[in-house]
Amino acid sequence: MSKIKTVECETSEHDEPKPELNRLSPELEQLRDEDKCLKNKNADYLRKIKDLEKQIKTLETNNNNLLSRIKTAERETRECDKVKAEHHRLFSETERLRKEDQSLKKENEDSLQKIKDLETKNNSLKSKIKTKECEVEQLRMEYNDSIAKANANSFQKIGDLEKKIKALERRNERFRKELETKECENCKVLDAEVNKYKNAVNRAFLPSGKEFYSSTGVLSTLNRDSSVKLVATRSSEGPGKASDIFHHSKGKESGTAAMKGSWWCVDLGENYRLVITHYALRHGKKDGESILREWKLQGSIDGLIWTDLNSAKDPNDPLQFRDPSPYFTGRWTVEGEVGAFRYFRILQTGRNSSGKYGIYLSGLELYGTLAKI
């Protein structure tokens, strides 16, 4: 159209001749056709544009609707996630509660079983209590019967005891009179004993340093007197004899059995009493074993009640020596105030050098003041 207008303007302005116009008419006609065609196409395009605009609006509307639906769906999804989370939490809580319920059921069952067991025990205890109550009642009745019988027996015994008391009173009176008579007799005997000591012949025996080679001791002196009978005894029998301790010229192995509390005793006789000042021992075996380690020297008047006179725990106090070999010899001093005794004994208080009990003596000698009564 622009070209046509231009041509028209040029024609009108310059007044071109008609041949030229005729020449251009087909072309102009063609242009007009093209213009119509273009107008038609333009109208079609405009319609299409309008249609497209409508479609675009429709699409925008649909898009807005879809966006709205998407947002709604997203909200619903978020709500759904919340619901799922809550559902998961509720499921976990339900599972925990289910486990707790099972545990409580188990505990309840155990408690019910314990209750049943306790009820069974309680019934058993009630039965035992009833049995014990019956037994107690029986024992109470028996106790009352025994008390009644005991009271009756007690009254009878009291009567018997009263009779015995009267009889004892009569016996005591008789014994008192006899005792007075005995006391008078004992006084006479004591006076006679005192007179014996007053008239006794005293002789002193002192150690010479050669205990078992010289005859300066009490036992060696009395052993030579045929009118005197020395007696030696020991707690148990072993090698040799108890009297071997009187044979001073040569030692002979003699001993007791290996028993705790062993002893060796000498009786001077009823006519002799000794106030001892020293004593000597020759002890041990031929092989140098079983030497005394711990012992006591004791004295007695009657052979029943003994008095400790000397005790030894250290074999080197005083120093001991072998004389004659192979036995060990030593001498000890008896200190302090000592009475006159008839019996003397060596009492073992500990193990010997061999770690055993038992006394081995091949010689014993006593020194002091000897009284003949």
PyMOL commands that set and color helices and strands:
alter all, ss='L'
color gray80, all
select helices_A, chain A and resi 2-14+18-198+218-224+242-246
alter helices_A, ss='H'
color red, helices_A
select strands_A, chain A and resi 201-205+231-234+263-267+272-283+295-300+307-312+321-322+328-333+343-348+361-372
alter strands_A, ss='S'
color yellow, strands_A
deselect
rebuild
show_as cartoon
